[in-house]
Amino acid sequence: MNKLSERRALLGRALAFGALGALTGCDYDHPHHPDLADRALRAMSSWNDRVQAALFDPATLAPTYRPDQITRPPRFNAYYDLDQVRVVDGASWKLDLFGAVAEKRPWRLTELRAAPQENQITRLICVEGWRVIGQWGGVPLHWFLRRIGADLRARYVSVRCADGYYSSIDMASALHPQTILALDFLGRPLTPPFGFPVRLRIPTKLGFKNPKSLVALGVTNVDPGGYWEDQGYNWFSGS
């Protein structure tokens, strides 16, 4: 980690602890304000999101690793068990597009395979604390957004998944050079547990911001939220 990154990390931790400390004076059991704790925590989360966004540098890359550092066997993660994985038919699959994009026709898997591809060996960090290193390959999201005529001045890129999961990221993170529409994992096409046929892979964010089995992608200025974000997780969630 370089000195600039260290300063950003230190500042981010200091600001987060400062916001948490400010809550210690709150009376959560006030009889006239039963939702005070919820509102206070949501305000802190929103504040943290703004701090993380301000600290985010779209030109700074996440660390990359050697092939011998890849975690084996890979670790499955989802909000359901492995036997509940949704199996998607790749032949009929399509990626629907919506929102502020010029070209809204759906994309097929063969079209994504024919698009420019990039590979990376990066680390996925789970909000629960564990981390794994994997090899990913796919279409750079910045290329795809420009190809479909997305409004790059919009604030959010939103995705929906085959299993009902949904999430969103800021435009700066969407345009980051390491953010990809992943098609391959460990040198082979994605399998259903790891997001077949395509997942969002964004190594600058926590694992739950890397949704699997995408079926729709959109660009918007209206906050689209997310499955976990709507339950109180930090929306920005940089790793």
C-alpha positions as CSV (number, residue, x, y, z in Angstrom):
1,M,0.0,0.0,0.0
2,N,1.5,3.4,-1.0
3,K,1.5,6.4,1.4
4,L,-1.5,8.0,-0.3
5,S,-3.5,4.9,0.1
6,E,-2.4,4.6,3.7
7,R,-3.5,8.1,4.4
8,R,-6.9,7.5,2.8
9,A,-7.4,4.3,4.8
10,L,-6.4,6.0,8.0
11,L,-8.7,9.0,7.3
12,G,-11.6,6.7,6.4
13,R,-11.2,4.7,9.6
14,A,-10.9,7.9,11.7
15,L,-14.1,9.4,10.2
16,A,-16.0,6.1,10.6
17,F,-15.0,5.9,14.3
18,G,-15.8,9.5,14.8
19,A,-19.3,9.0,13.4
20,L,-19.8,6.0,15.6
21,G,-18.6,7.9,18.7
22,A,-21.1,10.6,18.0
23,L,-23.9,8.1,18.4
24,T,-22.9,7.1,22.0
25,G,-24.8,10.1,23.3
26,C,-28.1,9.1,21.7
27,D,-31.0,8.0,23.9
28,Y,-32.2,5.0,21.9
29,D,-35.0,4.2,24.4
30,H,-36.7,7.6,24.3
31,P,-40.4,6.8,24.6
32,H,-41.4,9.5,22.0
33,H,-38.8,8.4,19.5
34,P,-38.8,4.6,19.2
35,D,-37.1,4.7,15.8
36,L,-34.3,7.0,16.9
37,A,-31.6,4.3,16.8
38,D,-32.7,3.2,13.3
39,R,-32.6,6.8,12.0
40,A,-29.3,7.5,13.7
41,L,-27.6,4.4,12.3
42,R,-29.0,5.1,8.8
43,A,-27.7,8.7,9.0
44,M,-24.3,7.4,10.0
45,S,-24.3,4.8,7.1
46,S,-25.3,7.5,4.6
47,W,-22.5,9.7,6.0
48,N,-20.0,6.9,5.7
49,D,-21.1,6.3,2.1
50,R,-20.3,10.0,1.2
51,V,-16.9,9.8,2.9
52,Q,-16.0,6.6,1.1
53,A,-17.1,8.1,-2.2
54,A,-15.0,11.2,-1.6
55,L,-12.0,9.0,-0.8
56,F,-12.4,6.7,-3.8
57,D,-9.8,7.3,-6.5
58,P,-10.9,5.8,-9.9
59,A,-7.3,5.7,-11.0
60,T,-6.1,3.5,-8.1
61,L,-6.1,-0.2,-8.8
62,A,-7.0,-3.0,-6.4
63,P,-4.1,-5.3,-5.6
64,T,-3.4,-8.2,-8.0
65,Y,-1.9,-11.5,-7.3
66,R,0.2,-14.4,-8.7
67,P,-1.5,-17.6,-10.0
68,D,0.0,-19.6,-7.1
69,Q,-1.8,-17.3,-4.6
70,I,-5.3,-18.3,-5.9
71,T,-7.5,-19.7,-3.2
72,R,-8.2,-23.4,-3.8
73,P,-10.7,-24.8,-3.5
74,P,-12.8,-21.6,-4.2
75,R,-15.3,-20.6,-1.7
76,F,-19.0,-20.3,-2.5
77,N,-20.9,-17.3,-1.1
78,A,-24.5,-16.3,-1.4
79,Y,-27.5,-15.4,0.8
80,Y,-28.8,-19.0,0.4
81,D,-27.2,-22.5,0.5
82,L,-25.4,-24.2,-2.3
83,D,-28.3,-26.6,-3.1
84,Q,-30.5,-23.5,-3.7
85,V,-28.4,-22.1,-6.5
86,R,-30.5,-20.9,-9.5
87,V,-29.5,-22.7,-12.7
88,V,-29.7,-20.4,-15.8
89,D,-30.2,-21.6,-19.3
90,G,-27.3,-20.0,-21.2
91,A,-28.9,-20.6,-24.6
92,S,-32.0,-18.5,-23.9
93,W,-30.3,-16.1,-21.4
94,K,-30.3,-12.4,-22.2
95,L,-29.1,-9.2,-20.4
96,D,-31.9,-6.7,-20.5
97,L,-31.0,-3.0,-20.5
98,F,-33.0,-0.1,-19.0
99,G,-32.7,3.5,-17.9
100,A,-30.4,6.1,-19.4
101,V,-28.9,4.0,-22.3
102,A,-29.2,4.7,-26.0
103,E,-29.3,1.1,-27.1
104,K,-31.8,-0.9,-25.1
105,R,-31.8,-4.2,-27.0
106,P,-30.9,-7.2,-24.9
107,W,-27.4,-8.7,-25.2
108,R,-26.9,-12.5,-25.6
109,L,-24.1,-14.5,-24.1
110,T,-22.4,-15.0,-27.5
111,E,-22.2,-11.2,-28.0
112,L,-20.6,-10.7,-24.6
113,R,-18.1,-13.5,-25.5
114,A,-17.2,-11.7,-28.8
115,A,-16.6,-8.4,-27.0
116,P,-13.2,-7.3,-25.7
117,Q,-12.0,-9.4,-22.7
118,E,-9.7,-8.7,-19.8
119,N,-8.4,-11.0,-17.0
120,Q,-7.4,-10.3,-13.5
121,I,-6.3,-12.2,-10.3
122,T,-7.9,-10.2,-7.5
123,R,-9.2,-10.6,-4.0
124,L,-12.8,-10.8,-3.0
125,I,-13.4,-9.6,0.6
126,C,-16.7,-10.6,2.3
127,V,-18.4,-8.2,4.7
128,E,-18.2,-11.2,7.2
129,G,-14.5,-10.8,7.3
130,W,-13.1,-13.7,5.1
131,R,-11.3,-13.2,1.8
132,V,-10.4,-15.3,-1.2
133,I,-8.2,-14.7,-4.3
134,G,-9.6,-15.8,-7.7
135,Q,-8.9,-15.4,-11.4
136,W,-11.7,-13.7,-13.3
137,G,-12.1,-12.8,-17.0
138,G,-14.8,-10.9,-18.8
139,V,-15.9,-7.7,-20.5
140,P,-14.7,-4.4,-19.0
141,L,-17.8,-2.6,-17.8
142,H,-16.5,0.8,-19.0
143,W,-16.4,-0.6,-22.5
144,F,-19.8,-2.1,-22.3
145,L,-21.4,1.1,-20.9
146,R,-19.9,3.2,-23.8
147,R,-20.9,0.5,-26.3
148,I,-24.6,0.8,-25.3
149,G,-24.5,4.5,-25.2
150,A,-25.0,4.8,-21.4
151,D,-25.2,8.3,-19.9
152,L,-21.9,8.4,-18.1
153,R,-22.9,11.5,-16.2
154,A,-25.6,9.5,-14.4
155,R,-25.0,8.6,-10.8
156,Y,-25.8,4.8,-10.6
157,V,-25.5,1.5,-12.5
158,S,-28.1,-0.9,-11.3
159,V,-28.2,-4.7,-11.8
160,R,-30.8,-7.4,-11.3
161,C,-30.2,-11.1,-10.9
162,A,-31.9,-14.4,-11.9
163,D,-32.3,-15.3,-8.2
164,G,-34.1,-12.1,-7.2
165,Y,-30.9,-10.4,-5.9
166,Y,-30.3,-6.8,-6.9
167,S,-27.6,-4.2,-6.3
168,S,-26.1,-1.0,-7.6
169,I,-22.8,0.9,-7.7
170,D,-21.7,4.5,-8.4
171,M,-20.8,5.5,-11.9
172,A,-17.1,6.1,-10.9
173,S,-16.8,2.5,-9.7
174,A,-18.6,1.2,-12.8
175,L,-16.0,2.9,-15.0
176,H,-13.1,1.7,-12.9
177,P,-10.7,-0.3,-15.2
178,Q,-10.9,-3.4,-13.1
179,T,-14.7,-3.6,-13.0
180,I,-15.9,-6.3,-15.4
181,L,-18.9,-8.3,-16.5
182,A,-17.2,-11.6,-15.5
183,L,-17.8,-14.6,-17.8
184,D,-14.9,-16.8,-16.6
185,F,-13.6,-18.0,-13.3
186,L,-10.3,-19.8,-12.9
187,G,-9.8,-19.9,-16.6
188,R,-13.2,-21.5,-17.4
189,P,-16.8,-20.3,-18.0
190,L,-18.6,-19.5,-14.8
191,T,-20.5,-22.3,-13.2
192,P,-23.9,-21.7,-11.6
193,P,-22.6,-21.4,-8.0
194,F,-20.2,-18.7,-9.1
195,G,-22.7,-16.7,-11.2
196,F,-23.2,-18.3,-14.6
197,P,-23.5,-16.9,-17.2
198,V,-22.3,-13.4,-16.1
199,R,-21.7,-11.6,-12.8
200,L,-20.5,-8.2,-11.8
201,R,-16.9,-8.4,-10.6
202,I,-15.6,-5.3,-8.9
203,P,-12.5,-5.8,-6.7
204,T,-12.7,-2.3,-5.2
205,K,-15.9,-3.2,-3.3
206,L,-17.0,-5.8,-0.8
207,G,-18.3,-9.2,-2.0
208,F,-22.0,-8.5,-1.7
209,K,-21.5,-5.8,-4.4
210,N,-20.4,-8.5,-6.8
211,P,-23.9,-10.0,-7.8
212,K,-24.2,-13.2,-9.8
213,S,-26.3,-14.4,-12.7
214,L,-27.2,-10.9,-14.0
215,V,-30.4,-10.6,-16.1
216,A,-30.7,-6.8,-16.3
217,L,-28.5,-3.8,-16.1
218,G,-29.6,-0.1,-16.1
219,V,-28.3,3.4,-15.6
220,T,-30.2,5.9,-13.5
221,N,-30.0,9.0,-11.3
222,V,-32.5,7.6,-8.9
223,D,-31.0,5.6,-6.0
224,P,-31.8,1.9,-6.9
225,G,-30.7,0.5,-3.5
226,G,-29.8,-3.1,-3.2
227,Y,-30.8,-6.4,-1.5
228,W,-28.5,-5.9,1.5
229,E,-28.2,-2.2,1.2
230,D,-32.0,-1.8,1.8
231,Q,-31.5,-3.8,5.0
232,G,-29.0,-1.4,6.4
233,Y,-25.6,-2.3,4.8
234,N,-23.4,0.5,3.7
235,W,-24.3,1.3,0.1
236,F,-20.8,2.3,-1.2
237,S,-19.0,-0.6,0.6
238,G,-15.5,-0.1,-0.7
239,S,-13.1,-2.9,0.1
